[in-house]
Amino acid sequence: MKILVTGSSGLIGSAMVPLLAGQGHQVVRMVRRPAARAEEAVVWDPGVGKLELSGLERSDAVVHLAGENIAAGRWNSSRKEQMRNSRVNGTQLLSESLAQLSEPPRVLICASAIGFYGSRGDEILTEASSPGTGFLAEVCQEWEAAADPARQKGIRVVTLRIGMVLSSKGGAVPAMLPAFNAGAGGKLGSGRQFVSWITIDDLTRAIAHALTTESLSGPVNAVSTNPVRNVEMTKSLGKVLRRPTFCSVPALALRLLLGEMADALLLSSQRVEPRRLLDTGFAFQFADFEAALRHVLGRI
Ligand SMILES: NC(=O)c1ccc[n+]([C@@H]2O[C@H](COP(=O)([O-])OP(=O)(O)OC[C@H]3O[C@@H](n4cnc5c(N)ncnc54)[C@H](OP(=O)(O)O)[C@@H]3O)[C@@H](O)[C@H]2O)c1
């Protein structure tokens, strides 16, 4: 297939591109600034609504991962606007453009996030669960709806509600390492909140599965089969790194330090099941959190 990929320089995109290329697909990156090897890239600028339709012609599939990083700094109103606009407006631009093609691609895989569900305690969440409340839940709902023009055109649209991605190259794991390595790792808040996670390897395999599984459309939870409580995650990380985890950070301290991000990203509880991936025969390589951590950190 000829597959267009947005957000290809990010954590997920930079693992996705080599996987797809290795499977023999022709991968064309959609980039926001002119690329060195122009024949391998299409330039778009979602910030100003610019996308040349000719760049999208004769593609079979699109993997859309672009979005302003949500963990890069304390949230204020302008950061929140960037996070929302880069996702909602970017998805709208892409799906409206795809809908204008005389021969549109068959499938569009869009990133979304388990933030869709809000914070739900111990409730088991499947793709059929209702949306939650709060900034991230609202952004995710708008983000998923922004692909409507592509759906109406008859393109198969999959919105992947991605959980916490485990990778050594970016995201949550490297962010936790300094405190844990210094012996200052510990549970966050009560530690009872559920964390739904997936290794970068299983996530890229799940995206490849969604590309070729014709029966899959609509929301798909991209999480492993075993969400863990924050306190279990803390113990496993301490065990893998061979560091103590006696410290704990009270919710109030996190809120003072990080503001709104503390509740949205660290204290919220999401116990999510990957029901649609399992129903369509996807086999996870990693179901056990400690084994997954050992794998991504290269610690046997
Ligand atoms: N990593 C996770 O744990 C996780 C969990 C749930 C959901 N997700 C979602 O999955 C998607 C990919 O995640 P990721 O971890 O790979 O993210 P990432 O590392 O932050 O990369 C996202 C990419 O999006 C593009 N981008 C950045 N700012 C942008 C803006 N203002 N407008 C348009 N594009 C912009 C960039 O690619 P270019 O410079 O190449 O355009 C960037 O490399 C994101 O939408 C994210 O919200 C990730």
Ligand as a Chemical Component Dictionary entry (heavy atoms), coordinates in Angstrom:
data_LIG
# 
_chem_comp.id                   LIG 
_chem_comp.type                 NON-POLYMER 
_chem_comp.pdbx_formal_charge   0 
_chem_comp.three_letter_code    LIG 
# 
loop_
_chem_comp_atom.comp_id 
_chem_comp_atom.atom_id 
_chem_comp_atom.alt_atom_id 
_chem_comp_atom.type_symbol 
_chem_comp_atom.charge 
_chem_comp_atom.model_Cartn_x 
_chem_comp_atom.model_Cartn_y 
_chem_comp_atom.model_Cartn_z 
_chem_comp_atom.pdbx_ordinal 
LIG N1  N1  N 0  2.478  8.768  23.516 1  
LIG C1  C1  C 0  1.404  8.486  24.242 2  
LIG O1  O1  O 0  1.521  7.941  25.373 3  
LIG C2  C2  C 0  0.019  8.774  23.699 4  
LIG C3  C3  C 0  -1.099 8.363  24.443 5  
LIG C4  C4  C 0  -2.364 8.646  23.959 6  
LIG C5  C5  C 0  -2.536 9.326  22.767 7  
LIG N2  N2  N 1  -1.438 9.725  22.052 8  
LIG C6  C6  C 0  -1.675 10.503 20.822 9  
LIG O2  O2  O 0  -1.051 9.902  19.706 10 
LIG C7  C7  C 0  -0.550 10.914 18.820 11 
LIG C8  C8  C 0  0.935  10.661 18.586 12 
LIG O3  O3  O 0  1.564  10.596 19.847 13 
LIG P1  P1  P 0  3.139  10.770 20.031 14 
LIG O4  O4  O 0  3.452  10.289 21.410 15 
LIG O5  O5  O -1 3.870  10.217 18.870 16 
LIG O6  O6  O 0  3.220  12.355 20.020 17 
LIG P2  P2  P 0  4.526  13.297 19.841 18 
LIG O7  O7  O 0  5.764  12.528 20.103 19 
LIG O8  O8  O 0  4.253  14.514 20.653 20 
LIG O9  O9  O 0  4.493  13.631 18.268 21 
LIG C9  C9  C 0  3.400  14.220 17.664 22 
LIG C10 C10 C 0  3.818  14.761 16.327 23 
LIG O10 O10 O 0  2.775  15.637 15.882 24 
LIG C11 C11 C 0  3.325  16.703 15.145 25 
LIG N3  N3  N 0  2.958  17.974 15.796 26 
LIG C12 C12 C 0  3.496  18.530 16.919 27 
LIG N4  N4  N 0  2.917  19.712 17.193 28 
LIG C13 C13 C 0  1.977  19.902 16.226 29 
LIG C14 C14 C 0  1.061  20.938 15.941 30 
LIG N5  N5  N 0  0.966  22.025 16.709 31 
LIG N6  N6  N 0  0.263  20.796 14.847 32 
LIG C15 C15 C 0  0.336  19.695 14.065 33 
LIG N7  N7  N 0  1.208  18.689 14.267 34 
LIG C16 C16 C 0  2.002  18.799 15.343 35 
LIG C17 C17 C 0  4.838  16.511 15.122 36 
LIG O11 O11 O 0  5.171  15.826 13.918 37 
LIG P3  P3  P 0  5.755  16.586 12.618 38 
LIG O12 O12 O 0  6.737  17.598 13.118 39 
LIG O13 O13 O 0  6.384  15.466 11.862 40 
LIG O14 O14 O 0  4.572  17.201 11.938 41 
LIG C18 C18 C 0  5.093  15.604 16.317 42 
LIG O15 O15 O 0  6.238  14.854 16.161 43 
LIG C19 C19 C 0  -0.796 12.267 19.494 44 
LIG O16 O16 O 0  -1.924 12.873 18.927 45 
LIG C20 C20 C 0  -1.055 11.895 20.937 46 
LIG O17 O17 O 0  -1.970 12.772 21.595 47 
LIG C21 C21 C 0  -0.162 9.473  22.482 48 
# 
loop_
_chem_comp_bond.comp_id 
_chem_comp_bond.atom_id_1 
_chem_comp_bond.atom_id_2 
_chem_comp_bond.value_order 
_chem_comp_bond.pdbx_ordinal 
LIG N1  C1  SING 1  
LIG C1  O1  DOUB 2  
LIG C1  C2  SING 3  
LIG C2  C3  SING 4  
LIG C2  C21 DOUB 5  
LIG C3  C4  DOUB 6  
LIG C4  C5  SING 7  
LIG C5  N2  DOUB 8  
LIG N2  C6  SING 9  
LIG N2  C21 SING 10 
LIG C6  O2  SING 11 
LIG C6  C20 SING 12 
LIG O2  C7  SING 13 
LIG C7  C8  SING 14 
LIG C7  C19 SING 15 
LIG C8  O3  SING 16 
LIG O3  P1  SING 17 
LIG P1  O4  DOUB 18 
LIG P1  O5  SING 19 
LIG P1  O6  SING 20 
LIG O6  P2  SING 21 
LIG P2  O7  DOUB 22 
LIG P2  O8  SING 23 
LIG P2  O9  SING 24 
LIG O9  C9  SING 25 
LIG C9  C10 SING 26 
LIG C10 O10 SING 27 
LIG C10 C18 SING 28 
LIG O10 C11 SING 29 
LIG C11 N3  SING 30 
LIG C11 C17 SING 31 
LIG N3  C12 SING 32 
LIG N3  C16 SING 33 
LIG C12 N4  DOUB 34 
LIG N4  C13 SING 35 
LIG C13 C14 SING 36 
LIG C13 C16 DOUB 37 
LIG C14 N5  SING 38 
LIG C14 N6  DOUB 39 
LIG N6  C15 SING 40 
LIG C15 N7  DOUB 41 
LIG N7  C16 SING 42 
LIG C17 O11 SING 43 
LIG C17 C18 SING 44 
LIG O11 P3  SING 45 
LIG P3  O12 DOUB 46 
LIG P3  O13 SING 47 
LIG P3  O14 SING 48 
LIG C18 O15 SING 49 
LIG C19 O16 SING 50 
LIG C19 C20 SING 51 
LIG C20 O17 SING 52 
# 
